[in-house]
Amino acid sequence: MTQGPLSAEQLEWLDDVLAEYGNDDSVLDASELDGLLTAVVTPPQPVAVELWLPTIWGGDFPDWESEEQFQTFMNLVAQQTNDIVDRLRDYPDQFDPLFGTNEMEGQEFTVVEDWCVGYMKGVALGDWSTLPEAMKPALATIALHGQPEQNAAQLETLTAEDYEESVAVIRAAALKLAEKWQLH
């Protein structure tokens, strides 16, 4: 791998910057950013930075505090993107979506929605029209959690066991979709 994954401190810094400069349409956190970046390196045609970078900010570019802050952000995004490509292409056994966690009543739960929403934002930017029929269930696995308004009724009918099962297969779905294409 070229540089490896971002550190916990770097991910926290990204979370802070995304929260500071974000809006209702922007990427909310590092988990959603990871999903977006995973999707934009996966389709049959590369998604140009000029298309996905504005998506991070919901179309409104930040008024950066400094050039250094902007450069740090861009360097971390590039490092994360390269790490995703390396893992999907060369080390798929080491690929893990950057899911969040939430604690409720003393229990920690995996939060997949942010990552899946980011992934689906990335899908919307690419040309997925040539996705073979056999691959559509893999995309639907991610879309179940990545389009919560569209799938609210289906999500509400899931038992706790069904929900956990739907979460458990997201990683495999992302890997299957990445396998199909030459990564960029």
Buried (B, 14 or more C-beta within 10 A) or exposed (E): EEEEBBEEEBBEBBBEBBEEBBEEEBBBBBBBBBBBBBBBBBBBEBBEEEBBEBBBBBEEEBEBEEEEBBEBBEEBBEBBBBBBBBBBBEEBEEBEBBBBEEEEEEEEEBBBBBBBBBBBBBBEBBEBEEBEEEBEEBBEBBBBBBBBEEBEEEBEEBEEEEBEEBBEBBBEBBBBBBBBBEBB
